[in-house]
Amino acid sequence: MITALIRTVILYLLLIVGLRLTGKRQIGELEPIELVLAMLLSDLSSVPMQDFAIPLLNGVIPILTLLSLSTLFSYASLRSVRLRRLICGEAALIISDGKVLQSAMRRNRLTLDELTEELRSQGITDLNQVKYAVLETSGRLSVLPYPDTLPATPKQMGMKVKDDVFLPTVLINDGRILRDNLDKSGFDETWLQKQLKAHKARSAAEIFLLSVDDKGTVVCLPKEGRI
């Protein structure tokens, strides 16, 4: 039992570290080579976890090899456009200047139902509103509507808008004080205690989220069910 636990923990940590090094990606945004890597890693790691007759090293070495190859290909694709196109493929233009390119849809095996579904997910129900649509290598459809169908911006209307958008810094996360963030924001423990008192909280453990932006705006959300 202990052997199984140790092997599982080692393989799990190895996969987490390896995938962390390959970069952040959501499942729907994986390139083909990244999807293949994820599938192979899942198979390679499951065998040593279940079969104790297989030495752990026999599972670790293939995993490290695949992660190394993935890193190597990623670096090489940054240096070579041709290799990047070979590994990741190329984006395909599906709609050009308002015209649906049916031949491009057939080449990429994209059905009309899938096209309209992707457009609806981006709030577009009329094909006549779309000037360009590009099928990315990740399978995601990037849509560029005609300018006259987009909401008017203050700049287009000649209005001056004050820049009041600031990035907030989280100081309390689910009852835990993030002291590094507190120091970087330029505030101290005394200031934080004043904020807790102002929001009728006895301690940080009663706060779900507390953040402050560069303007000094504080957002404080107490935990649900707090007495």
C-alpha positions in Angstrom: 0.0 0.0 0.0 2.8 2.4 0.9 4.7 1.5 -2.2 1.6 2.3 -4.4 1.2 5.6 -2.6 4.8 6.6 -3.1 4.9 5.6 -6.7 1.7 7.5 -7.4 2.9 10.7 -5.6 6.2 10.6 -7.5 4.6 10.2 -10.9 1.9 12.8 -10.1 4.5 15.4 -9.1 6.6 14.6 -12.1 3.7 15.2 -14.4 2.7 18.4 -12.7 6.2 19.8 -12.9 6.7 18.7 -16.5 3.4 20.1 -17.8 4.0 23.3 -15.8 7.3 23.7 -17.7 5.7 23.2 -21.1 3.5 26.3 -20.5 -0.1 27.2 -19.6 -2.8 25.9 -21.9 -6.5 25.1 -21.5 -7.7 21.8 -22.9 -9.6 23.5 -25.7 -6.5 25.5 -26.7 -4.0 22.6 -27.1 -2.1 22.3 -30.3 -2.1 18.9 -31.9 1.4 18.1 -30.6 0.4 19.1 -27.0 -2.8 17.0 -27.2 -0.7 13.9 -28.2 1.7 14.6 -25.4 -1.1 14.8 -22.8 -2.6 11.5 -24.1 0.8 9.7 -24.0 1.7 11.0 -20.6 -1.6 9.7 -19.1 -1.0 6.2 -20.5 2.7 6.1 -19.5 2.0 7.2 -15.9 -1.0 4.9 -15.4 1.0 1.7 -16.0 3.7 2.1 -13.3 1.0 3.2 -10.8 -1.0 -0.1 -11.3 1.7 -2.7 -12.1 4.3 -2.9 -9.2 6.3 -5.5 -11.3 7.4 -2.6 -13.5 10.3 -0.6 -12.1 9.4 3.0 -11.4 12.3 4.1 -13.5 10.8 2.4 -16.5 7.9 4.8 -16.2 9.9 7.9 -15.3 12.3 7.7 -18.2 9.7 7.7 -21.0 7.9 10.6 -19.3 11.0 12.6 -19.1 11.9 11.8 -22.7 8.5 13.0 -23.9 8.7 16.2 -21.9 12.2 16.8 -23.2 11.1 16.2 -26.8 8.1 18.6 -26.3 10.4 21.3 -24.9 12.8 20.7 -27.8 10.1 21.0 -30.4 8.7 24.1 -28.8 12.1 25.8 -28.8 12.7 24.7 -32.4 9.3 25.9 -33.6 10.2 29.3 -32.2 13.3 29.4 -34.3 11.8 27.9 -37.5 8.6 29.0 -39.2 8.6 25.9 -41.4 8.9 23.5 -38.5 6.2 25.4 -36.6 3.8 25.0 -39.6 4.7 21.3 -39.9 4.1 20.6 -36.2 1.2 22.9 -35.4 -0.4 23.4 -38.9 -1.7 26.7 -40.2 -4.7 28.8 -39.5 -7.4 28.5 -42.1 -9.5 31.4 -43.4 -13.2 30.3 -43.3 -14.9 33.5 -44.0 -13.3 36.2 -46.2 -14.9 39.6 -46.7 -18.3 38.2 -45.8 -18.1 35.1 -48.1 -18.1 31.6 -46.6 -15.2 29.6 -48.1 -16.9 26.2 -48.4 -13.8 24.5 -49.8 -11.8 25.6 -46.7 -14.5 24.2 -44.5 -14.3 20.9 -46.3 -10.5 20.7 -46.0 -10.8 21.3 -42.3 -13.8 19.1 -41.9 -15.8 22.0 -40.4 -19.5 21.5 -40.7 -22.0 24.4 -41.1 -23.5 23.4 -37.7 -20.1 23.8 -36.1 -19.5 27.1 -37.8 -22.9 28.6 -36.6 -22.3 27.2 -33.1 -18.9 28.9 -32.9 -20.5 32.2 -34.1 -23.3 31.9 -31.6 -20.8 31.4 -28.8 -19.4 34.8 -29.7 -22.8 36.5 -29.8 -23.2 36.5 -33.6 -26.3 35.0 -35.2 -26.1 36.6 -38.6 -23.4 35.5 -41.1 -23.7 38.8 -42.8 -22.2 40.5 -39.8 -18.9 38.6 -40.2 -16.1 40.0 -42.4 -13.4 37.5 -41.5 -13.4 34.2 -39.6 -10.2 32.2 -39.0 -10.0 28.7 -37.8 -7.0 28.7 -35.5 -4.6 25.7 -35.1 -6.1 25.1 -31.7 -9.5 24.5 -33.2 -10.9 27.9 -32.0 -12.7 30.2 -34.4 -11.6 33.8 -34.4 -14.3 36.1 -35.7 -13.9 39.7 -36.9 -17.2 41.4 -37.6 -17.8 44.3 -39.9 -17.0 47.6 -38.1 -20.6 49.0 -38.6 -22.0 46.0 -36.6 -19.8 46.7 -33.6 -20.8 48.9 -30.6 -19.4 52.4 -31.0 -16.5 53.2 -28.8 -15.9 56.6 -27.0 -12.9 57.1 -29.3 -15.0 56.7 -32.4 -17.5 59.1 -31.0 -14.8 61.7 -30.3 -15.3 61.5 -26.5 -12.5 61.8 -23.9 -12.7 59.1 -21.3 -10.7 59.1 -18.1 -8.5 56.2 -17.6 -9.9 54.6 -14.4 -9.0 51.0 -15.0 -6.6 49.6 -12.4 -5.3 46.1 -11.7 -6.4 44.9 -8.3 -4.0 43.1 -5.9 -5.4 40.3 -3.8 -4.4 40.7 -0.2 -6.7 38.1 1.4 -7.6 34.9 -0.4 -10.1 32.6 1.3 -9.1 33.7 4.8 -5.4 33.7 4.2 -3.3 36.9 4.1 -1.0 37.1 1.2 1.9 39.0 2.8 4.0 39.2 -0.3 1.2 41.0 -2.1 0.6 43.2 1.0 4.2 44.3 0.9 4.2 44.9 -2.8 1.0 47.0 -2.6 2.7 49.3 -0.1 0.4 48.7 2.8 1.1 47.1 6.2 -0.6 45.0 8.8 -2.0 48.0 10.6 -3.8 49.2 7.4 -5.1 45.8 6.8 -6.6 45.5 10.3 -8.3 48.9 9.8 -9.9 47.5 6.6 -11.1 44.4 8.4 -12.6 46.5 11.2 -14.3 48.8 8.7 -15.9 45.7 7.1 -16.9 44.4 10.6 -14.6 41.4 10.4 -12.8 40.2 13.5 -10.0 38.5 11.5 -8.8 37.6 8.0 -10.3 34.1 8.5 -13.8 35.7 8.1 -12.9 37.2 4.7 -13.3 35.4 1.4 -11.6 38.1 -0.8 -10.0 41.4 -0.1 -8.2 43.3 -2.8 -7.0 46.8 -3.5 -6.0 48.5 -6.7 -3.6 51.3 -7.5 -6.3 53.9 -7.0 -6.8 52.6 -3.5 -10.2 51.1 -4.1 -10.8 48.2 -1.7 -13.1 45.2 -2.5 -14.0 43.1 0.5 -16.2 39.9 0.3 -17.0 38.2 3.6 -17.3 34.4 3.7 -20.8 33.0 3.4 -22.4 32.1 6.7 -20.1 34.4 8.7 -21.6 35.2 12.1 
